Amino acid sequence: PPAASMPGEAITLIPVTPASSPAGVEPIAAPPSAPPETIEVVVVGTPIARLAGSAHVITDKQLQRFEYDDPTVALLNTPGLYVRTEDGMGLRPNIALRGVNPDRSKKVTLLEDGVLFGPAPYSAPAGYYFPLLTRMTKIKIIKGPGAIGYGPQTVAGTIDFTTRDIPDDTSAYADVAVGQYGYGKAHAWGGINTGKFGVLLEAVRLQNNGFKELVDSRGREADTGFIRDEWMAKFSYTHHGEDIDNQLKLKLTFSDETSNESYLGLSDADFKQSPNRRYTASQLDRMHNYRVAAVLTHTLKSRKRNLTLVTNVYRHDLQRTWRKVNGFADANLFEVLNNPSVGRNPTYLGILRGQQASANASQAILIGPNQRSFISQGVESRLNWAGKTGPVTHRVEAGVRYHNDYIDRHHSQSAFLVDGDALTPVNAYPQTTAFNKESTHAVALHANYAVSWKELTITPGLRTELIASKSKDRLALSELTAFNAVVLPGVGVYQGIYGGLGILGGVYQGFSPPPPGSAKAKPEKSINYEAGARFTDRLLRAETVFFYNDYKNLTDICTESSGCTGADPDTGGMLNAQYSAGAARTYGLEVLLEHELPINVWRVPIGVAYTWTKSYFEESFMSQDPIFGNVQKGDEMPYVPRHQTRITAGVEHPRGSFNANFTYVSREREVPGRGSLNDTIATDATTLVDIAASAKVWGPLSVYANIFNLFDSQYIVARRPFGARPNAPRWLHAGIKATY
C-alpha cells in the first residue's frame, strides 16, 4: 500500500478483470494477484494481514447483500461483538465488544468517518442517536492494542462507520423498497467531481408501521413503527501542488426521527400468548428527535516526505423528547412484570393491560417526557509518516484532540389513571424529576509506532486523556467538578511464520471515564490481553484470537435503558450515577473465516464468525444498579452469551445472487448469578435465518428481495428495561435499484 496511507483508511485494490468472458455476460473481477496484506489498511497504515491486533472490516459488498437497516444485525459478522436487542428494529442499538455492558453501546467508541458521533461521548456516552446503516459503505471494528488510538472508551474497542465519498465521476443512485408492516425505503444520492471541486448529495427515508400490536384510547390499531430521515451533503476543494496536495472537505448532515417506541415490555405469560403485544398503558409513548452536524476536514499530503496530516473541526447538536411510561409511584415495573403473581403485582399488571381501572392516585401510571439537549464539538489532528531505514519500515501516527460536550436534561412526568383504554391525567401540572446539566472538556493525545523488519511487526502505543467535568443540578442547587488524568500504554506484535500464516499478541490498558462531576468515582480500568493466529491467502482469511480482560474496577452508569428509575433503592438506582463492581474477569475465544471462492464467472462467498465467552465477578457486593444488584464472588455477568455463531453462504453471478445468513446466540443471564440458567432470569437462545436474492434486469436496473427471520421465530431477547421484549417477526422487503 502507499507509504502515506492514513490510519483507519481502508484501501481496496481493484483486481484486473478477465480478458475473455462468455458472450452476453459482464466480466466479474478476478481474484487479486497482489499479496493479501494489500487489501485493507486499518491501523497506523498497517495492512490487516500483518496487523498486530484484532481488526475487522465489513465491506460495502457485504452490506449490500442483505440490505440490513438494523446495524446490530450487520455487525454480527464480527466475532467478539454482541448485541442486546431492544425494539427489534435497531433504533437505539445496544452493542458490546468482548463482554462489556451492551447498554446503549456506551462502552464502545463510536465514530463516523473517524469522528465521534455520539450525542455527548464524554458527558453522556449512551448512544441515543445512531446513523442510518444504508448510508454506510464500510464498517471498521478495531479491538486489542489498536483501540488506544481512539477514545474515550478503550476497554472494548472502536467501531468506525464510513459514509459515501464524493465520486470520481458524475454518478447517481436510487433505491426504493417496500415490505410488510408498512415498510418503505427511499434512498438516493448523486455526485459530481471536476477534479478540483466535488459535490455529493444523499437522502434517505425509512418508515414502517411497526410489528407491535396496540389498541389506543379510540379503539383503533395504533402505529408502533417509526419514520427516520437523514440528509447528507459533502463539498470538496482539492489543490494539487508539485509535492503537497491540499483538500478541504465539508460534510453537513441533518437527521430526524419520530418513533412510537416504549420501554414497557410484557410479562412472560403474556409474551407466550402474544409476543408482539403492547400494553394499552404505553399508547402515549413516542420519541421525537432531530440532529444537525457539520464536519470540516483539511487533508495535507506530502508525497516526497510520505506524510499526511488530517484535521477535523466538528460540531453535532441533538434535541430529543421521549414521552414514555416511567412506572408506578410505589412499584418497580421490572418486578411487576417478572413476578406478576406476588403481592400487589397482579393489580398493577391488570392496570398495564387495561383490564383493571386505577382505584386511586397511588395506582396511577407515571408518564412523562424526557427532554434532552446535547452538543458535541471539537477539533482533532492526526499526523502520519512512513519511511524506511535499510530493511526496517517505520509507520508513525500522532494525534491530538480537544473535545467539549454537554447534556442538558429536563425530565418531567404526570400521573395518569387507567380505565380500560383511556388514560386520564390526575394533575394539571407535571412533576419535574430531573433538571440538570453535565459538561466535559477533554484533551486527548496519542501516538502509535509500527516498526516492521522482515516478517516481524511491533506496534507500541500510548494514549493520554485529560478530562475536566462539571455537573450542575438545578433542583438541588448543587454543582460538582472533577478532573481525571490517565496514561494508557499498549503494544502489539505480529510474527509471520510461513506464507500467509502468522501469530499475533498484544496487551494494553483499557479505560472508561466516570460521569461528570464524580470526584470520588473511580474510572473503569482494565488490563486487556490477546493472542492468536491469522492466515491470509488471496481471497481467504482465517483467524483465531484468545482475549482476556482483567478489570481492576468494572463500572456501570445507571441509565433508564438499563432499568434505573430514580433515587429510591426499592425502585432503582440513582439515575446517571456510576456504580462500581470492583475486580472482574472476561475472557473468550474468537474464530473468523472469510472466503470467496471463484468458479469461472461465479463467486461462492462463505463466512463464519464464532465467539465463546466466559465472565465472572471477583468481589461480592450489593448495588442499587439493577444491572448488578446483589452480587456474590464468582457470579457471571449479565448479557454475555456463552456461544454466538454467524454463518454466511451464497452464490453470486454478474446477473444475480443468492445469500443466506444463519445466526445463533445462546441464552444470556439478565441478572448476575451462577449455575443453571433455568434457575434465573435469562433470555431465550435465538436461532435466526435470513435470505436475500438479487437480479440484474436491464442496464442500470436491478431488483432484490430479502426475507428476515425466515422461519418466523420469536424469542425473549431482553427484559430490560421493563419486561420481556421480542425480536422482529418474519419480514419481507423487496426493492429496485438504479445506478448511473
N, C-alpha and C positions, 0 to 999 in steps of 0.2 A: 504494500500500500504506500501511497505518498508519505514521505517522511514527516510532512507537516500536518497530517491528519489530526483533526480536533478530537479530544476525548468525548466519548458519548456519541460521536458521529458515526453512524453505520455507513460503510461504503460497500455498495453492491456492484460487483463486476458483471457486465453484460456478456454472456457467453456468445461465441460465434455461432450463427445458425447454419444448419447443414446446407451444402451446395445443391443437393437434389432432394426433392420431396415428391410424394405421389401426386399425380395430376389432380388439381382441384382442391388440394389440401394445403392450408397455410403451414409453413415450417414452424416447428417448435424448437425452442432453444436447446442446444446440445449441452451435455454436461461440461462444466468448465474444465479447461485443461490446466489452469493455474493451480498452485497448491491451495489446499483448503483454508489455510490461515489468511488468505487474501479476501475471503468472503465478507467477514464482518469485523469492524474495528470498534471496540466499545469502551475500553478504559485506558487512559493515558496513551492512546494511539496503539495499544497492543492488540494484535489480531486475536480473535476469540479462540483459535485453536491453541495458542501459546499463552493464553491469559492465566495469570497466577491467581485464580479465584473463580467463583461461580458467576456466570452471566448468561442470560438467555435473550434471544431476540425473536419476537413474533412478527413475521413479515406481513406486508400488505397482501400478498397472495394468500397467506393463511387466514387473514382476517376476512377476506372476500369469499372464502369457500363457504362459510356458513352465514355471513351477513348478520352476526350477532349484534343486538342492541345492548345487551346486558354485558358490561365489561367483565363481571366476575366469571361468567361462563367462558369467555375467550381466554382469560388469564390462566385457567386451569391446565392449559398446555404446558405450564411451567411446574416442575417438581419443587417441593418445598414451599408452595404457595397455597393457602387455604382461604375459604370464604365462609361467611355466615350469612345465609340468605335471610332477608327480612320481608321484602314486599313481593318477591317473585319476579320483579321486572328490572332490578338493578338500579333503582333511582338513587339510593344512597348506600353504595357498596360498603361492606364490612370485610376488609382484606387483611390477611396476616401473612407474614413470611417467617418460616422456621419457628412456629409455635407461639408468637407473641399474641396478645389480646387483639382479636379482629375488630373490636367495636369501633365503627366509623373510620376504619383504616388509620387511626390516629398514631399508631406506632410505626408507620411506613412513611418515608419521604416521597411525596407525590410531585411529579414535575410534568409540565407541558412544554415541549421544545427546550428542555433544560432549565426552565424557570418554575419556581414554586407556584402552584396554582390553588392551594388550599385557601379557604376564607381567611384564616389567621394561623399560619403554620406554627408559630411560637405561642401565641396567647391562647388559642383555642384550636388545637390540631384536628378536632373531629371533622371529618370530611362531609359537610352537608351540601357541598357542590361537587359535581363530578362531570367532566366534559363528555359530550356525546361520542360514543365509540366510532360511529360511522364517519366522523371527520378525521379519524386517525389513519395513518399509513404504516405505522410501525410502533411496537412497544418494546422497550428495553427493560429488563429486570436484572438488577445488579445486587448480588449478595456477597458475603465474605469481605475481605480487606478492601475491595473497591468501594465499599459503602462509605468510607471515611472521606471520599472526595465530594460527598453531598451532605445533606443535613437539613434540619437539626436532628431528625430521628436517624440514628445509625445502628441501633440494636438489631434491626431486622434487615434493612436494605432499602433500595430505591426502585421506584417504578417511574419510567420516563415515557410519556406518550408523545409521539411525533405527529404533528399536523402536516397537511399537504403543503409542499413548497410551490413557489411560483414556477410554472412550467417553462421549459426551454423554448418552446414554440407556442404559437397560438393554439389553445386547446380548450375543450369544453366537455362536460359530462352531465348526465342526468340519470336519476334512479328513482322510479316511482313504484311503490309496493302497497298491497292491501292484504288483509288477512282477517282471521277470526277475531271476535271480541272488539270489533270496530277498529282494528289496526290499520294505520295508514302511515306511510313514509314518503316524503318528498325531499330529495337531496339533489342539489345541482351546484356545479362550480364551473368557472370559466376564467381563463388567464391569458395574458399576452406578455411577450418579452421581446424587447428590441436589442437585447444585449447590454444596453446601458440602463434602461428603465424596464421595470416589470410590475405587473398588477395581477392579483388573484382575488376573485370574489367567490364566496362559498356560503350556501344557506342550507339549513336542514330543519325540517319539521317532523317530529314523531308524535303520534297520538294513538290512543285506544280508549275503549270504554271500561276496561278492567275486567278481570275474570271473577272478582268477588261478587257475592250476591247480597244485596242490601235493599231493604224497603224503607223509604223515607216517611216523613210525617203525613204526606198526602197519599200514602198507599201505593206509590209508584216505585218501579225499579230504579234505583239510584245509579248514577255514574260513579264507578270506583276506579277509573283509569286516570290518564294524565294527558296533558299537552305540553310539549317542550319544543322550543325554538332556539336555534343558535345561528348567528351570523358571524362570518369572519372575513376580514379584508386584509390583504397584505400588499405593501408597496415597497419597491426596492430601487435603489440607485447604485450602480456599480461603476467604479473608475479603475481602469487597468493602467498601471504605470509600468515603467521599464523593469522595476524589481518588485514594487509594492502595489498590491491591489487593495482597494478600499470598497467596502459595501455598506450601505446604510439601509436598514430594513425596518419598516413599521408594521406591526400587527395589531389590529383592532378587533375586539370580539364583544358581541352582545349576546346574552342568554336570558331566557325567561322560562318559567315553569309554573303550571297550575296542576297540582296533583291531589286527588281525593284520597289521600292515604292516611292511615291511622296507626297508632302504636298498640291498639287494642286487638288482641287475638281471641282465641277460643279456649274453652275447657277441652280436655282430652276427649271426653264423651261426645261433646258437640262436634269436635273435629272428625271423629269416626263416622258420625252420621252425615255430615256435610262439610268437607274441609274448606270449601270456598265461601262459607257463610260469613257475613259481617253482622255483628250485633247492632240492633237499632240505636243503641246509645251512641254509636260512632258516626251518626249521619251528618253531623256538622263538621267533621274533621276534614281539613283542607289546608294544603300548603301553597303559598304564593311566594315566588322569589324572582329576582332579576339581578343580573350581574353585568357589569361593563369592565373591560380590561384593555390595557394598552401596554405594548412592549416595544421599545425602541432598541434595535440591535445594531452595533457597529462591529464589523469584522475587518481586521487588518491582517494581510498575509504577505510575508516576505519570502519570495522563492529562493533567493540566494542564501538567506540565513535559516531556512527551514523553520520559520517562526510564525505563529498565529496568535493573535490577541482578539478575544471576543468579549465585548462589553454589552451588558443588558441593563436598561433602565426600565422599570416596570411598576405598574400600579393596577390593582384589582379592587373593585368595590362591589360588595354583595349586600343586598337587602332581602330579608326573608321574614315572613309571618306564617306561623304554623298554628292553626287553631285545632285543638285535638283534646280528647279525653285525657285528663291527668290522673283521675282516680276518685275515690270517695274520701270524705273528710276523716273517717276513722277506720278505714280498711285498706289493706295493701292489695292492689289489683293482682299482682303476681300470685299472692297467697290465695286469693279468692278463686282464681282460675285453676290453680294447681291442687287445691284442696277444697273443692266445691261443696263437700258434704260436712265440713267441720264448722261448728259454732253457728254464727250468723251468715256464713258464706252462701248457703242456699238462697237466702233472701237477696243478697247483693247480686248473685248470678241471675236470679229472676228479673231484677231491675235492668241489668245489662241486656238481657234478651228482649225486654219489653213485655214480659209476661206478668210482671208484678209491678204495681204502682209504688212510688216512693211514699212512705207513710208520713214522713216529716223531713225537716231540713237536714237531719243527720244522715238520711239515706239519699240525699241529693248527689248527683254526679257533678264533679268539678270539671268544667270545660273552659279552656282559655287560650288566647293567642300568645305564643312566644314570639315576640318581635326582637329581631337581632339585626344589627348593622355591623359590617366587617370592612376593614380596609387592610390591604396587604401591599406594601410598596418597598422599593429598594433599588440598589444598584450593585452590580457584581461584574467582575472581570476575571477571565481565565487566560493565562498565558501558556502557550505550548511551544516547546522547542524540541527538535530532534537532530541528532548528529552522530558521528562515529569517531572512535579513537582506535585506529587499527582494526582488529577484528571485533571490537566491542561497540555495540549500538546503545545509544542513550536516548531516552524519551522522558521529558520533564514537563510536569504541569504544576503551575502555581496559581492559586485563586484567592480572591478576597471578596467578601460580600458585606455590605451594610444593609440591614433589613429592619423595617418597622411595621408592626401590625397592631390592630386592636379589635376587640369585640365590645359592642355596646348592647347590653341586654335590657329589655323592658318586658317582663313576663307578668301576665295578669290572668285571673280566672274568675268565672262566675259559677254559682251553684244552679243546677237545673233539676227540677222534679220530673220524673219519668212517669208517664201514664200511657201505656201501650206504645204507639209510635210517636207520641207527642212529647216534646221537651219544652218545659215551661220554666223561664228564669225565676229564681227566688228573689233576688235583689236587683235593684235598678243599676247599682254601681258595682263594677268588678273590683276584686281584691288584687292589689299589686303584690306579687310574690317574689319578684327579683327586679332590682333596678341598680345596675352596676356597670362598670366599665373596666376592662383589663387591657393593658397595653404592654408592649415589649419593644425594646431597642436592642439589636444584636449585631455584633461584628464577628464574622467567621473567616478564618484563614485556613488554607490547606495547601499541602504540597505533596505530590506523588512523583516518584522517580522509578522508571522501569529501565533496568540495565540488562542487556542480553549478550551472551557470549556462547556461540555455537547453539546448542540445544537448551541452554540454561537461561531462564529469565527470573530476575529477582525484582520485586516491586515493593520497596518500603514507602511508607506514607505517614503523614502527620496532619491532624486537624485540631484547631483551637476554636472554641466558642466562648465569647464574652457576652453575657446576657444580663441586661438590666430590665427589670419588670416592675409593674405597678398595678395594684388592684384597688379600685375605689368603689365602696359600697355606699350608694346614696341613701339607702334605707337605714342602715346602721350608723351612718355619718362617720365612717372609718376609712382609713387609707393605709395600705401596706406597700412596702417596697422591698425588693430583694435583688441581689446580684449573684450570679453564678459564673464561674470561670473553670473551664475544663481543657485538658490536653489529652488528645486521643490518638495514640500511635497504632500502627499496624504494619504488617509485612506479609507478602505472599511470594511463593516460589513455584516455578514450573520447570520440570526437567523432562525433556524429550528423551525417550528410550530407544525406539526403533520405528522408523517410518512415521505414521501419524499417531503413534501411541506415546503418551507421556503421563507423568504423575504430577499432582499439584498439592499444595498445602498452604495454610495461612493462619494467622492469629491477629486479632485486633480488639481494641476496646470499644464497646458499644455504649451509647448514651441516649437518654431521652430526658428532655428538660422538664422541670416541675412547672406547675401552673403559676401565673404571675402573682407576685407578692408573697409567695410562700417562702419566707426567710428560713423557717425551721424544717421545711420539707426537703428531703434528700432527693437528688435526681436519680433516675434509674441508670444503673451502670452494670455492665457485664463484660466478661472476657469471652470472646467467641472464637472457636477453633473450627477448622475444616480441613479435610484431607480426602484425596480421591484420585481417580484416573480418568483420562479422556482419550478417546480415539477418534480421529477425523480422517476421512479419505474421500475426496471428491464430494459426492452428494450425501455422504454418511457421517453422522456424528453420534457417538455413544459415550455416555459419561455416567460415572457413579461417584457420589460425594457423601462422606460422613460428616455431620456437623454436630457441634457440642457447644451450647450456650450456658455459661456459668454466671448466673446472676448474683451479684453482690447485694442488690436491692431491687427487687421486682416491684413495680408500681402500677397503679391504675388511677386515672382521673374519672371520678364518678359523674356519669352523664345520664340524661333521661333515656337515651337509646340503650343503656345497659340496665335500666330499671331503677335508677336513682329518682327519688321523688321529693326530697326535701330534708329538713334538719331533724325530723323525728326518727329516732332509732328504730321504731316499730314499722315505719313506712318507707325507709330507705335512707341512704347516707346523705351527707351534706353535698348538695349539688355543686359540681365543678371543683370539689375538694380532691386532693390527692391522698390515696391510701397506699401504704407500703406493705409488702408481703415478705420482705427480707430476702434471705438466700433462697434460690430455686435453681432447678436444672431443666434444660430441654435438650434433647439430642435425637438424632434420627439419621435416616439414610435416604438419599435422593438418587433416582435412576432415570436417565433420559436416553431415548433412542429416537433419532430422526433420520429418515432415509427417503430418497426419492428415486425410485428405480426406473431408468429409462428403457423402454422397449420400442424401438423404431420411433414412431411419432407419438407413442403413448407414454404416459408417466404414471407410476404407481406410488403415491406418497403414503408413507407409513410413519406413525409416531406413537411413542409410549412415554408417559410421564408417571412415575410411581414414587410415592413418599411414605415412609414408615417413621412414626414419631412417638416418642415417649417423653413425659414430663412429670415433675413432682416438686412439691414444696419441701424445703429443708427446715422449716420452722413451724411451730404451732402458734396460732394467733386468732383473735376474734376481730372481725372488721365489719363496719357498717356498710361497706361497699357490697352490693348484692352479688357482684361477680366473684367476690372472695367469700364473705360470710364467716362461718365457723370452720377454721382450717386446722387439721391435725398434721403433724410432720409426716411426710410420706404420701400425703394426698396428691392425686393427679390434678392437673389444671383443667379448667373447663374450656370447651371449644377448641380442643386439639384432637383431631381424628387420628386413630392409630394407623389406619390404612387409607390411602387415597390413590386412585388409578384413573388415568385418562388414556384411552387408546383411540387413535385416529387412523383410518384407512380409506383409500379411494382409488378411483381410476379416472385419469384425465386425458383428454384429447383436444386438439385445437378447436374442434367443433362442439365440445361439450364435456361435462364431467359429472361424476357421482362420488360423494364422500359421506362417510358416517363417523360419528363420534360416540364412544361408549365411556361413560363416567360412573365411577363407583366411589362413594365416600362412606366409611364405616361410621358407626354410632359415635356420638360425642357427648361427654358429660356437660351438663349445664350448670352444675354446682361442683365444687371440689369434692373429691372422695377417692375411694379405692375399692377394689373388688369388682364384683359383677355389676354391669350396667343395668341389669334387671332390677336392682335394688335401689336405684336412684333416679333422679330426673335426667333424662338423656334424650337426644334426638333419635330419629329413625335412621337406619342405614339407607342410603339412597342409591338407586341404580337407574340411570337415565340414558336414553339413546336418542340422538339427533341425526337426521339425514338431510342432505342437500343435493340438489341437481341443477345443472345449468346447461343451456344450449345456445349456440350462436345461430340466429335465424336468418339474418341478412345483413351484410355490410357492417355498419356500426351497431346494429341492434342485437341484443341477446336477452334471453328470458331466464328466470330462475325460480325455484320453489324450495322452501325449507319446511320441514316438519320437526318442531322441537318437542321433546318428550313423546316420542313416537308411540309408546305403549300406555300413555295417559296415566302414569304412575304418580301418585301424590303422597307426600310424606310430611311428618312433623320435622321441619328443618331448623326450627328455633322456637324457644318460648320467651325470648327477650324481645322487647321489654316486658310485655304483659300478655301471656297466653300463647297457645300453640298457633304456629303460622305455617302455611303450606308453600311448596314450590309451585310454579305455574303449571297448569294442566297442559294437555296436548294443544299445540298452537301452530296453525298452518299459515305461512306467509307465501305470497307469490308476487313477483315483480318483473319489471322490464328496465333494461339499461340501454343508454345510447352514448357513444363516445365520438369525439371529433378530434 
